[in-house]
Amino acid sequence: MTPTRNTWNFFAPDRLLFGSGAVRETGRAAVRLGVKRLLIITDATLVQVGIVNQVRQSLLDAGLAVEVFDGGEPEPAFACAEAAIAAAKAYQPDALIGVGGGSNMDLAKITAGVLTHGGTFQDYFHFDNIPGPVLPLICIPTTAGTGSEVSHAAVLTDHAAGVKVSTLSPYLRPTLAIVDPELTISCPRQATADSGIDALTHAIEAYLATDFHEIEAPASGIPAYEGRHPLGSLFAEEAIRLVGKHLVTAVLDPKNILAREGMALAATLAGLAFSNCGVALVHAMEYPLGGVLHCSHGAGNGLLLPYVMRFNLPYRLSQLSRVAELLGVDISELSEEEAADAAIHKVDEIRATIGVPTRIRELGGVVEQIPDFAAKAYAIKRLMTLTPRPVTLELIEEIYREAM
């Protein structure tokens, strides 16, 4: 039986700079960190559209030296991480900046770990294997969804094994997060949709997670994820409300700065919620799905989210009822069971409106892949622990079949 915990932790970046135009303050913020030589880790598209130059120019104006690695890619593979690390070793920066979606920010985190402590990125997979602080990390998101700018996680794709692999460490939480909603205006429609539903998934999974007092802490006293606790729920609730209010508009009217600001804040709040309380079965099931079918992380999460919500419904009625209300459903005339069910239908409605896939077969998946997907998902035990309803291999297979 898991020992009862009476305490919980909450972690965040040392500093969060938020607001339209915030990117122009990057140089001054970096100077305050006492760094002189920075490497930007990003991708060629963001260089082409001019976003990287905004960051670079701010650093140059502040008298800092800067180089750019633009070899980032969506759902980065091991080879991509090796290239970023090689570029960093050649340049020897004293700080790293991840600019882009979660993939680029995750690359910056992985690179910081290896550049500081040596070895290979594989040495640091899973939880708490980075032995100490890493180089200062600045993360600047250009999408509104992953929350990587405030989280302690970095994900790479192992194509050989057909699965995504996480590195989690308190030392990977960025030193500085700069969230400028204006940078998301050029984000393509599908990326806006996928990243937005990703933010919703983060918030809902954190909100429904196993309670903190049921999560066993390791000897260090700090688990990979704390489980559901009051502060995390506060951030999750506001993130869910903001997504319900702004996601559809951000997708359909991409230049609407109020919607972009709302979604940027939602993503950051959801990141703070999930990186403390945890993600659970949706993410466990997405890792093998995305690793084999090569969908974006957000699309995979968004596809699976309502199916897992329904799986958890008997164990989280009151929370799901509240989710419905936060998403804008009038629950005044509904029973708790009806309201919880309405939350799932509302997520379905949002997915349909913004164009997130609803079936695994839409991604090219076939029924014969389900046993392998399920076995890989079930093996991620920390995410099974964070799922409020007890999980078996057979139940995971059943959810995949429903989603097929």
Residue pairs with C-beta under 8 A, 6 or more apart in sequence:
2 214
2 215
2 216
3 216
4 213
4 214
5 212
5 213
5 214
5 215
5 216
5 217
6 213
8 212
8 226
8 227
8 229
9 222
9 226
9 276
10 226
10 229
10 231
10 232
10 276
11 152
11 170
11 173
11 275
11 276
12 150
12 173
12 272
13 139
13 149
13 150
13 173
13 174
13 175
13 176
13 177
14 175
14 176
15 29
15 175
15 176
15 177
16 150
16 176
16 177
16 179
16 268
17 25
17 29
17 176
17 177
17 178
17 179
18 179
18 264
18 265
18 268
19 179
19 180
19 181
20 180
20 181
20 182
20 257
20 261
21 180
21 182
22 178
22 179
22 180
23 51
23 54
23 55
23 58
23 140
23 178
23 180
23 182
23 183
24 54
24 58
25 58
25 178
26 55
26 58
26 59
26 97
26 138
26 140
26 178
27 58
27 59
27 60
27 61
27 62
27 63
27 64
28 58
28 62
29 138
29 176
29 178
30 38
30 59
30 62
30 64
30 95
30 138
30 176
31 62
31 63
31 64
33 95
33 136
33 138
33 175
33 176
35 64
35 94
35 95
35 136
36 64
36 65
36 94
37 64
37 65
37 66
37 91
37 92
37 93
37 94
37 95
38 59
38 64
38 65
38 66
38 67
38 93
38 94
38 95
38 96
38 97
38 138
39 66
39 67
39 68
39 69
39 87
39 88
39 91
39 93
39 95
39 96
39 97
40 52
40 55
40 56
40 66
40 67
40 68
40 69
40 97
40 99
41 69
41 72
41 84
41 88
41 96
41 97
41 98
41 99
41 104
41 107
41 108
41 111
42 52
42 68
42 69
42 70
42 72
42 98
42 99
42 100
42 104
43 70
43 71
43 72
43 73
43 100
43 103
43 104
44 70
44 71
46 52
46 70
46 99
46 100
46 104
46 142
47 53
47 68
47 70
49 186
51 99
51 142
51 183
51 186
52 68
52 70
52 99
54 183
55 97
55 99
55 140
56 66
56 68
59 66
60 66
67 87
67 91
67 93
69 83
69 84
69 87
69 88
71 80
71 83
71 84
71 87
72 80
72 84
72 100
72 103
72 104
72 107
73 80
73 103
74 101
74 103
74 296
75 103
75 155
75 157
75 164
75 290
75 294
75 296
75 297
76 103
76 106
76 107
76 156
76 157
77 156
77 157
77 158
77 159
78 121
78 156
78 157
78 158
78 159
80 107
80 156
81 107
81 110
81 111
81 121
81 156
82 121
84 107
84 108
84 110
84 111
85 110
85 111
85 114
85 115
85 121
88 96
88 111
88 114
88 115
89 115
93 115
93 135
94 135
94 136
95 135
95 136
95 137
95 138
96 108
96 111
96 112
96 115
96 135
96 136
96 137
96 138
97 108
97 137
97 138
97 139
97 140
98 104
98 105
98 106
98 107
98 108
98 109
98 137
98 138
98 139
98 140
98 148
98 149
98 174
99 105
99 140
99 142
100 140
100 141
100 142
100 143
101 141
101 142
101 143
101 145
101 146
101 148
101 191
101 195
102 141
102 143
102 145
102 146
102 147
102 148
102 155
102 195
102 297
105 139
105 141
105 146
105 148
105 149
105 154
105 174
106 148
106 153
106 154
106 155
106 156
107 154
108 137
108 139
109 134
109 137
109 148
109 154
109 167
109 172
109 174
110 121
110 124
110 154
110 156
110 167
112 134
112 135
112 137
112 172
113 121
113 124
113 130
113 134
113 167
113 169
113 171
113 172
114 120
114 121
114 124
115 134
115 135
116 132
116 133
116 134
116 135
117 124
117 130
117 131
117 132
117 134
121 156
121 167
123 129
124 130
124 167
124 169
125 165
125 166
125 167
126 166
126 167
126 168
127 168
127 169
127 224
127 382
128 168
128 169
128 170
128 218
128 220
128 222
128 224
129 167
129 169
130 167
130 169
130 171
130 172
132 171
133 171
134 171
134 172
136 175
136 176
137 172
137 174
137 175
137 176
138 174
138 175
138 176
138 177
138 178
139 148
139 149
139 150
139 174
139 176
139 177
139 178
140 149
140 177
140 178
140 179
140 180
140 183
141 148
141 149
141 177
141 179
141 183
141 184
141 264
141 267
142 183
142 184
142 186
142 187
143 184
143 187
143 191
143 192
143 195
143 267
144 181
144 184
144 187
144 192
144 195
144 196
144 199
144 250
144 260
144 263
144 264
144 266
144 267
145 194
145 195
145 196
145 197
145 198
145 199
145 263
145 267
145 298
146 195
146 198
146 199
146 267
146 271
146 297
146 298
147 199
147 202
147 267
147 268
147 270
147 271
147 272
147 274
147 275
148 154
148 271
149 174
149 177
149 178
149 179
149 268
149 271
150 173
150 174
150 177
150 268
150 271
150 272
150 275
151 172
151 173
151 271
151 274
151 275
152 168
152 169
152 170
152 171
152 172
152 173
152 275
153 166
153 167
153 168
153 172
153 275
154 166
154 167
154 168
154 172
155 164
155 165
155 166
155 167
155 297
156 164
156 165
156 167
157 163
157 164
157 165
157 290
157 291
158 164
158 165
158 291
159 291
161 291
162 288
162 291
162 292
162 372
162 376
163 287
163 288
163 291
163 292
163 376
164 286
164 287
164 288
164 290
164 291
164 297
165 287
166 287
168 224
170 222
173 275
177 268
179 264
179 265
179 268
180 264
181 257
181 260
181 261
181 263
181 264
181 265
182 257
182 260
184 192
184 250
184 260
184 263
184 264
185 254
185 255
185 257
185 260
187 195
187 254
189 251
189 254
189 355
190 355
191 296
192 250
192 251
192 254
192 263
192 354
193 247
193 251
193 298
193 302
193 354
193 355
193 356
194 296
194 297
194 298
194 299
194 302
194 356
195 267
195 298
196 243
196 247
196 250
196 251
196 263
196 266
196 267
196 298
196 354
197 247
197 298
197 299
197 301
197 302
197 305
197 350
197 351
197 354
197 356
198 267
198 297
198 298
198 301
198 302
199 239
199 243
199 263
199 266
199 267
199 270
199 271
200 239
200 240
200 243
200 247
200 266
200 270
200 302
200 305
200 347
200 350
201 279
201 282
201 283
201 298
201 301
201 302
201 305
202 239
202 270
202 271
202 273
202 274
202 279
203 235
203 236
203 237
203 239
203 240
203 243
203 266
203 269
203 270
203 273
203 274
204 236
204 240
204 305
204 309
204 323
204 347
205 274
205 278
205 279
205 280
205 281
205 282
205 283
205 386
206 228
206 232
206 233
206 235
206 236
206 270
206 273
206 274
206 276
206 277
206 278
206 279
207 228
207 233
207 236
207 237
207 240
207 273
207 277
207 319
207 323
208 228
208 280
208 309
208 312
208 316
208 319
208 320
208 388
209 225
209 227
209 228
209 277
209 278
209 279
209 280
209 386
209 387
209 388
210 227
210 228
210 278
210 280
210 385
210 386
210 387
210 388
211 227
211 228
211 229
212 226
212 227
212 228
212 229
212 277
213 227
214 227
215 223
215 225
215 226
215 227
215 385
215 386
216 223
217 223
223 382
224 278
224 382
225 274
225 275
225 276
225 277
225 278
225 279
225 382
225 386
226 232
226 276
226 277
226 278
227 277
227 278
227 386
228 277
228 278
229 276
229 277
231 276
232 272
232 273
232 276
232 277
233 273
233 277
235 269
235 270
235 272
235 273
236 269
236 270
236 273
236 274
236 277
237 322
237 326
238 266
238 269
239 266
239 267
239 269
239 270
239 273
240 323
240 326
240 327
241 326
241 327
242 262
242 263
242 265
242 266
242 269
243 263
243 266
243 270
243 327
243 350
244 326
244 327
244 328
244 346
244 350
245 262
245 328
246 258
246 259
246 260
246 262
246 263
246 266
247 259
247 263
247 266
247 350
247 354
248 350
248 353
248 354
249 256
249 259
250 256
250 259
250 260
250 262
250 263
251 353
251 354
251 355
252 353
252 354
253 259
254 260
278 382
278 383
278 386
279 383
279 386
280 308
280 383
280 384
280 386
280 387
280 388
281 308
281 311
281 312
281 377
281 383
281 384
281 387
281 391
281 396
281 399
282 301
282 304
282 305
282 308
283 301
283 383
284 377
284 378
284 380
284 383
284 384
284 387
284 396
285 304
285 308
285 373
285 377
285 396
285 399
285 400
286 297
286 300
286 301
286 304
287 376
287 377
287 380
288 372
288 373
288 376
288 377
289 295
289 300
289 303
289 304
289 360
289 363
289 365
289 373
290 296
290 297
290 300
291 376
292 365
292 369
292 372
292 373
293 300
293 360
293 363
293 364
293 365
295 303
295 357
295 363
298 356
299 356
299 357
299 363
300 363
302 351
302 356
302 357
303 351
303 356
303 357
303 358
303 359
303 360
303 362
303 363
303 403
304 399
304 403
305 347
306 344
306 347
306 348
306 351
307 399
307 402
307 403
308 399
309 320
309 343
309 344
309 347
310 344
311 389
311 395
311 399
312 320
312 387
312 388
312 389
313 320
313 340
313 341
313 344
314 389
315 388
315 389
316 340
316 388
317 336
317 337
317 340
318 336
320 339
320 340
320 343
320 344
321 331
321 334
321 336
321 339
321 340
321 343
323 340
323 343
324 331
324 334
324 339
324 340
324 342
324 343
324 346
325 331
325 339
327 343
327 346
327 347
327 350
328 346
329 339
329 342
329 343
329 346
331 338
331 339
331 342
334 342
348 358
351 358
352 358
357 363
359 403
359 404
360 400
360 403
360 404
361 404
365 404
366 404
367 401
367 404
370 397
370 400
370 401
370 404
371 397
373 400
374 393
374 396
374 397
374 400
375 393
377 383
377 396
378 384
378 391
378 392
378 393
378 396
384 391
